[in-house]
Amino acid sequence: MLAVLLRRLLNIIPTVGAVILVIFLLFSVIPGSFTSTGAEDGRMLDPQVMERMRKEMGLDDPILERFARYVGHTLVGDLGKSFRTREPVTKLIGDRLWPSLKLAIAAMCFAILVGVPLGFIAALRPGSIVDSVSMVGAVSGLSLPQFWLGLMLMYLFGLLLGWLPSFGYGDGGPRYLILPALALGFNPMALLARTTRAAVLDVLNADFVRTARSKGMAETRVVTWHVMRNALVLVITTIGLQFGSLMGAAVVVEKLFSWPGLGSLLVDSVFQRDIPAVQGCILVIVLFFLVINTLVDLAYAVIDPRIRYA
């Protein structure tokens, strides 16, 4: 298993290299720069000041030189300094990483605890009222935009009922986490419900399940031992993909709820043309996605003994 993990981690290197190249080239060709938006009151900076800032930031250096410098610094964990605050980008990301992780974990826990049982129950009773209601809810969950759902949650639980704070991080406690976690986790919950239902129905129609029933095995044992374990492979895949993408998907929710996470930092840095901060945020989000999916690949062998990696 350790050898497989090392090979998977080595496979990440070309992907990360391609991401670094795309990120650098993208922000090298887009119009505008931090020096053209550097005045906080909206006034244009003096041309001499802009020129001095460009030289200090290395923006006038040849593109190959800037790329080599960027790659070299990235390899040693140096993501540069923010154009806006002049702080190391690693510090800015470090301050925002835990709130984003906490929000993503809470949203994924909600999606798993609700979506998986809902899809499982619906599959065991196909065509029933439970199945129909759960699938209508799943389709609705996949269709509702995150920003609209977030606004409705804020209006209902924050404004009308006054049960929960509508926005902000506060002390970082559960009261401030519930609404953004629900808004972020509703879409993955709906997808998990549909995926779980499809996976369980597929396994229920398999030959080995019919064989187990024909031998007189109790239905509870058939479901828990044969159906659940085999259906989990597809469910785990969906959980991994959704959890890996939540860091990037949280951008809208974090801005809507004024949540001080990585998504908010990314959006603010884009509007301020803070290129090192934008590059660092995107790189961390991509790395998070790749690591989660690597762990999901390893989990396959634990869940299903038939899966072995050479």
Helices and strands as residue ranges (DSSP letters): H 2-29, G 34-37, H 47-57, H 63-75, H 89-124, H 129-143, H 146-153, I 154-160, H 174-204, H 207-214, H 219-221, I 222-227, H 228-256, H 262-271, H 275-303
